[in-house]
Amino acid sequence: MTPIVFKPRPSSGWLTLGGIGFVLLVYSVAILASSISANTGLGFLWPILLMVGIGAVFIFIAAWFPTMRYVLYDDTLELIYGPLLRYKIPLAEIRGMRRRDLRMSLLSSMRLPGLALFEVTYGDVGKVKMCSTAALKGILLIETEHGLYGITPADEEGLVAAVRARTGK
């Protein structure tokens, strides 16, 4: 069978991520410029370089936002976010799928308004491997033998029906 590609729900999460990165870059350049003009030396250069690095990472992650997709193969569902994230879920390991709102936990990795990536801890379900354009609301949870995955397909009914057609579950 031909793979079926499902796009995620629209989101402005890339703006949040890119905006944070841009602000960090602009702020660190402004601090660097003012310290050079005031001739205060460069003894505190490492924190500025750290801010530049973090800002660049945020912008880099935001740049891959349009590549998020969910690809359904004959025996695998693949969750993709550019070269940064690739989860392969064997269809035979899927126990169930359900849509739900998740409860925030203070423990988190990459979770911002409009974007959740990598493994995120939630207060009600624990750890979820996320590839999603939402952090809390309307998450399609995929339960497998090895844990939970969270996605936000634009055509949720189509993805669920296609997975069920291929698994018979």
GUZA-337328 format. One record per atom (N, C-alpha, C): x, y, z; residue in one letter. Coordinates in steps of 0.05 Angstrom, whole numbers, padded with zeros to 5 digits, always signed. Layout:
residues N
XYZA/...
//
This chain:
residues 169
+00016-00024+00000M/+00000+00000+00000M/+00017+00025+00000M/+00007+00046-00011T/+00021+00071-00012T/+00019+00085+00016T/+00041+00096+00025P/+00039+00111+00051P/+00020+00134+00049P/+00006+00139+00072I/-00012+00162+00073I/+00000+00182+00092I/+00001+00207+00083V/+00013+00229+00098V/-00009+00246+00110V/-00008+00249+00137F/-00028+00266+00151F/-00013+00290+00162F/-00024+00314+00157K/-00013+00339+00167K/-00023+00344+00195K/-00008+00359+00211P/-00019+00366+00238P/-00039+00388+00236P/-00054+00392+00258R/-00072+00415+00259R/-00056+00441+00257R/-00067+00461+00245P/-00053+00487+00244P/-00047+00498+00271P/-00025+00512+00274S/-00017+00524+00299S/+00003+00546+00294S/+00004+00565+00312S/+00024+00586+00310S/+00047+00581+00330S/+00051+00556+00337G/+00073+00549+00355G/+00100+00557+00346G/+00104+00557+00320W/+00130+00565+00309W/+00135+00595+00315W/+00114+00611+00316L/+00118+00639+00323L/+00128+00643+00351L/+00117+00627+00370T/+00126+00628+00397T/+00155+00620+00400T/+00161+00598+00388L/+00189+00588+00389L/+00208+00607+00375L/+00202+00615+00351G/+00219+00634+00336G/+00221+00661+00350G/+00199+00670+00361G/+00199+00696+00375G/+00217+00696+00399G/+00216+00674+00415I/+00234+00672+00438I/+00263+00672+00429I/+00269+00657+00408G/+00296+00656+00397G/+00305+00683+00387G/+00288+00697+00373F/+00294+00723+00362F/+00300+00743+00385F/+00283+00743+00405V/+00286+00762+00428V/+00313+00756+00442V/+00319+00730+00446L/+00345+00724+00459L/+00369+00733+00442L/+00367+00730+00416L/+00389+00739+00399L/+00392+00769+00399L/+00369+00784+00396V/+00370+00813+00397V/+00380+00823+00423V/+00370+00812+00445Y/+00378+00820+00472Y/+00408+00816+00476Y/+00419+00793+00469S/+00447+00787+00473S/+00465+00805+00455S/+00456+00811+00431V/+00472+00829+00414V/+00472+00857+00426V/+00449+00866+00437A/+00447+00892+00449A/+00466+00894+00473A/+00466+00873+00490I/+00484+00873+00513I/+00513+00873+00504I/+00520+00858+00484L/+00547+00857+00474L/+00555+00884+00463L/+00538+00896+00447A/+00544+00923+00436A/+00547+00944+00457A/+00531+00943+00478S/+00533+00964+00499S/+00558+00959+00515S/+00566+00934+00520S/+00591+00929+00535S/+00616+00937+00519S/+00615+00933+00493I/+00637+00941+00476I/+00639+00972+00475I/+00617+00985+00472S/+00617+01015+00471S/+00624+01027+00498S/+00617+01014+00520A/+00624+01024+00546A/+00652+01016+00554A/+00665+01000+00538N/+00692+00990+00543N/+00695+00976+00570N/+00675+00960+00577T/+00675+00946+00602T/+00689+00919+00601T/+00699+00912+00578G/+00713+00887+00574G/+00693+00865+00567G/+00704+00842+00562L/+00688+00819+00553L/+00689+00796+00573L/+00692+00803+00599G/+00694+00782+00620G/+00668+00766+00623G/+00646+00777+00615F/+00621+00763+00617F/+00611+00753+00590F/+00629+00748+00572L/+00622+00740+00545L/+00608+00713+00544L/+00616+00694+00561W/+00604+00667+00560W/+00574+00668+00564W/+00562+00684+00583P/+00533+00684+00585P/+00519+00695+00560P/+00532+00714+00547I/+00521+00725+00522I/+00522+00704+00500I/+00544+00689+00498L/+00546+00668+00478L/+00526+00646+00484L/+00521+00641+00509L/+00501+00621+00517L/+00473+00630+00508L/+00466+00655+00512M/+00440+00666+00503M/+00438+00664+00473M/+00460+00671+00459V/+00460+00669+00429V/+00455+00641+00421V/+00468+00622+00434G/+00465+00594+00427G/+00437+00584+00431G/+00426+00591+00454I/+00398+00582+00460I/+00379+00595+00440I/+00382+00621+00434G/+00365+00634+00415G/+00367+00621+00388G/+00391+00614+00379A/+00395+00601+00353A/+00382+00573+00353A/+00383+00559+00375V/+00370+00532+00376V/+00340+00535+00374V/+00328+00555+00387F/+00299+00559+00386F/+00291+00566+00357F/+00307+00583+00344I/+00300+00590+00316I/+00304+00566+00298I/+00324+00550+00302F/+00329+00526+00287F/+00305+00506+00289F/+00296+00502+00314I/+00273+00484+00318I/+00248+00496+00305I/+00244+00522+00307A/+00220+00535+00294A/+00221+00532+00264A/+00245+00532+00252A/+00247+00530+00223A/+00237+00504+00212A/+00238+00483+00229W/+00229+00456+00220W/+00199+00452+00224W/+00185+00471+00235F/+00156+00468+00241F/+00140+00459+00217F/+00144+00470+00193P/+00127+00461+00170P/+00132+00432+00162P/+00153+00419+00173T/+00159+00391+00165T/+00144+00371+00182T/+00130+00380+00203M/+00116+00361+00221M/+00095+00346+00204M/+00095+00320+00207R/+00075+00303+00193R/+00074+00276+00206R/+00052+00261+00200Y/+00048+00234+00209Y/+00044+00217+00185Y/+00062+00197+00181V/+00062+00180+00157V/+00054+00152+00165V/+00032+00142+00152L/+00022+00116+00158L/+00031+00097+00136L/+00048+00077+00143Y/+00057+00056+00125Y/+00040+00031+00130Y/+00046+00010+00116D/+00031-00015+00119D/+00032-00025+00148D/+00055-00023+00161D/+00059-00035+00187D/+00069-00015+00208D/+00071+00011+00201T/+00083+00030+00219T/+00070+00057+00216T/+00068+00071+00239L/+00060+00099+00239L/+00084+00115+00247L/+00093+00133+00230E/+00117+00149+00236E/+00110+00178+00241E/+00120+00188+00264L/+00115+00216+00272L/+00141+00231+00266L/+00140+00252+00251I/+00164+00265+00241I/+00163+00295+00246I/+00186+00306+00256Y/+00190+00335+00258Y/+00218+00341+00248Y/+00220+00345+00221G/+00246+00351+00209G/+00266+00329+00216G/+00291+00337+00218P/+00312+00317+00226P/+00314+00314+00256P/+00298+00329+00271L/+00300+00330+00300L/+00286+00307+00315L/+00264+00298+00303L/+00247+00278+00317L/+00235+00259+00297L/+00237+00234+00304R/+00225+00213+00287R/+00218+00189+00305R/+00192+00186+00310Y/+00183+00163+00325Y/+00170+00144+00306Y/+00178+00118+00308K/+00166+00097+00291K/+00150+00079+00310K/+00123+00078+00305I/+00105+00062+00321I/+00096+00038+00305I/+00105+00014+00311P/+00094-00010+00297P/+00064-00012+00302P/+00048-00015+00281L/+00019-00016+00284L/+00010-00039+00301L/+00025-00061+00301A/+00018-00084+00317A/+00020-00079+00347A/+00035-00058+00355E/+00039-00051+00383E/+00017-00031+00393E/+00001-00021+00375I/-00019-00001+00384I/-00042-00015+00398I/-00047-00007+00423R/-00068-00019+00440R/-00094-00002+00437R/-00091+00024+00433G/-00115+00040+00431G/-00108+00069+00425G/-00128+00084+00416M/-00124+00113+00410M/-00149+00127+00422M/-00143+00150+00435R/-00165+00166+00446R/-00156+00195+00446R/-00176+00212+00442R/-00171+00241+00443R/-00177+00251+00471R/-00160+00268+00481R/-00165+00279+00508R/-00148+00304+00513R/-00157+00320+00532D/-00142+00343+00542D/-00124+00333+00564D/-00100+00342+00564L/-00080+00334+00584L/-00077+00355+00606L/-00068+00346+00629R/-00063+00364+00651R/-00033+00371+00653R/-00028+00396+00655M/+00000+00405+00656M/+00014+00396+00681M/+00040+00391+00678S/+00057+00385+00701S/+00080+00405+00699S/+00092+00411+00722L/+00115+00429+00721L/+00140+00416+00708L/+00141+00390+00708L/+00163+00376+00695L/+00157+00374+00666L/+00175+00384+00650S/+00169+00385+00621S/+00195+00386+00606S/+00194+00380+00580S/+00217+00384+00563S/+00210+00406+00544S/+00201+00399+00520M/+00195+00419+00499M/+00165+00422+00496M/+00153+00440+00512R/+00124+00445+00511R/+00120+00475+00513R/+00109+00486+00492L/+00102+00514+00490L/+00074+00517+00479L/+00062+00540+00481P/+00036+00543+00468P/+00038+00537+00438P/+00023+00518+00428G/+00023+00511+00400G/+00044+00492+00391G/+00059+00480+00410L/+00079+00461+00402L/+00088+00444+00426L/+00089+00418+00422A/+00100+00399+00442A/+00116+00378+00428A/+00141+00376+00435L/+00159+00357+00423L/+00174+00340+00444L/+00184+00317+00435F/+00200+00299+00452F/+00183+00288+00475F/+00195+00279+00495E/+00181+00266+00518E/+00172+00288+00538E/+00146+00290+00543V/+00135+00310+00561V/+00120+00295+00583V/+00124+00305+00607T/+00110+00293+00630T/+00085+00309+00636T/+00062+00294+00638Y/+00036+00307+00644Y/+00027+00296+00670Y/+00011+00314+00684G/+00002+00307+00711G/-00017+00284+00713G/-00032+00278+00691D/-00053+00258+00692D/-00045+00232+00678D/-00027+00232+00659V/-00020+00208+00644V/+00009+00201+00646V/+00025+00217+00657G/+00054+00212+00659G/+00069+00221+00634G/+00088+00205+00625K/+00105+00212+00603K/+00092+00206+00576K/+00093+00225+00558V/+00082+00222+00531V/+00103+00231+00511V/+00108+00215+00491K/+00126+00223+00469K/+00109+00240+00450K/+00115+00266+00449M/+00099+00285+00434M/+00111+00293+00408M/+00093+00296+00388C/+00099+00308+00362C/+00073+00322+00354C/+00069+00346+00366S/+00042+00357+00367S/+00042+00387+00364S/+00021+00398+00352T/+00018+00427+00349T/+00001+00438+00371T/-00003+00424+00393A/-00016+00433+00417A/-00002+00420+00440A/-00002+00434+00463A/+00011+00423+00486A/-00008+00408+00505A/-00033+00417+00506L/-00052+00406+00525L/-00079+00398+00514L/-00090+00413+00496K/-00118+00410+00487K/-00120+00393+00462K/-00139+00374+00463G/-00146+00358+00439G/-00123+00341+00428G/-00109+00327+00446I/-00086+00310+00439I/-00097+00282+00433I/-00089+00271+00410L/-00095+00243+00404L/-00073+00226+00416L/-00080+00212+00437L/-00061+00194+00451L/-00062+00167+00438L/-00038+00157+00431I/-00035+00131+00420I/-00021+00114+00441I/-00036+00094+00451E/-00025+00076+00472E/-00012+00052+00459E/+00013+00047+00467T/+00027+00024+00456T/+00038+00007+00479T/+00050-00015+00472E/+00063-00032+00492E/+00086-00018+00506E/+00097+00002+00492H/+00121+00016+00503H/+00116+00045+00512H/+00091+00052+00515G/+00085+00079+00525G/+00065+00094+00508G/+00062+00120+00514L/+00042+00137+00501L/+00056+00156+00481L/+00041+00161+00459Y/+00050+00181+00440Y/+00027+00201+00437Y/+00034+00227+00433G/+00014+00247+00430G/+00017+00262+00404G/-00005+00264+00389I/-00005+00277+00363I/-00030+00294+00359I/-00030+00312+00339T/-00053+00329+00333T/-00058+00330+00303T/-00067+00308+00292P/-00072+00308+00263P/-00096+00326+00255P/-00093+00340+00233A/-00115+00357+00223A/-00139+00339+00216A/-00134+00316+00204D/-00155+00297+00197D/-00154+00274+00217D/-00162+00279+00242E/-00160+00259+00262E/-00176+00234+00256E/-00201+00239+00247E/-00218+00216+00240E/-00207+00199+00218E/-00195+00212+00198G/-00183+00198+00176G/-00159+00181+00184G/-00142+00192+00202L/-00119+00178+00212L/-00128+00154+00228L/-00146+00158+00247V/-00156+00136+00264V/-00168+00114+00247V/-00185+00122+00227A/-00198+00102+00210A/-00177+00086+00194A/-00157+00100+00184A/-00136+00087+00168A/-00119+00068+00184A/-00113+00076+00209V/-00098+00058+00227V/-00115+00033+00233V/-00140+00038+00240R/-00158+00015+00246R/-00162-00004+00222R/-00163+00008+00198A/-00166-00009+00174A/-00141-00027+00170A/-00118-00016+00178R/-00093-00032+00174R/-00088-00051+00197R/-00099-00045+00220T/-00093-00063+00243T/-00117-00081+00249T/-00140-00075+00240G/-00164-00090+00246G/-00174-00086+00274G/-00163-00066+00288K/-00171-00061+00316K/-00191-00038+00318K/
//
